């Protein structure tokens, strides 16, 4: 990735996305796009991805790009859940040991899936930010290979392959919004940069829960100091952004609009996805649909459903609350 001082912008080479698509193709699903003509919404169903989340794209691209010695040294990551699943599967695929640091508040379902894939999971008291800093320190002190969930060009390129698929299925003109769930910004940066490289005219919209608005604060004010985090059904979108993350300038450059959504709208979107489309989605994925339901983003739009790893009992509670069957 290059930085152009005269234009004050970051240029993400487009061939990184096409190379990533070729690299990860044998290991991921090409997920479907469907269209709801009543709501004027396209849905990109990454809940049907291997591991149940888009995170497998970036994880595989990064891990498969590592040198042999980096793989052999062992891979370390931090995750709210879905990234750890992607890294665990990628590590298992190439035979590399994986250690994932996760917040003690991470989804038990995702943690158990990581363990079943052979990853060693270490719980860290507190939130994602502490798990991430602990993991980075552990990797540095023990000669392990650090794989960030978002602050890595190969991870961003892998996530951006999702945009290449969307562009093949949807005519992305200037009337269409592409709505992306956002936390550390890897997916938003990847999709934004890839669509820019394709020359697509669509507007890219980042959506984040009000309860964890760190990247939103960086996008609008340049700092995340003072952001107060609270519990959210979008558990995979929690935690502060690593200082100096590559995603910060990329999100500022390629995202046209950034919205926050309330907890009620997120859970309502989870229920609607099941009631109307028969799809199980997690709260982190539902923020994109919530942005439409709340009226903050107009249609037509492409809604990126980023994952479906939600505890069955939690899903049932949400459906019952909203009267969905």
Secondary structure, 3 states (H helix, E strand, C coil): CEEECCCCEEECCHHHHHHHHHHHHHHCCCCCEEEECCCCEEEEEHHHCHHHECHHHHHHHHHHHCCHHHHHHCEEEEECCHHHHHHHHHHHHHCCCEEEEEECCCCHHHHHHHHHCCCEEEEECCCHHHHHHHHHHHHHHHCCEECCCCCCHHHHHHHHHHHHHHHHHCCCCCCCEEEEECCCCHHHHHHHHHHHHHCCCCEEEEEEEHHHCHHHHHHHHCCCCCCCCCCCCCHHHCCCCCCCCHHHHHHHHHCCEEEEECHHHHHHHHHHHHHHHCCCCCHHHHHHHHHHHCCCCCCCEEEEECECCCCHHHHHHHHHHHCCC
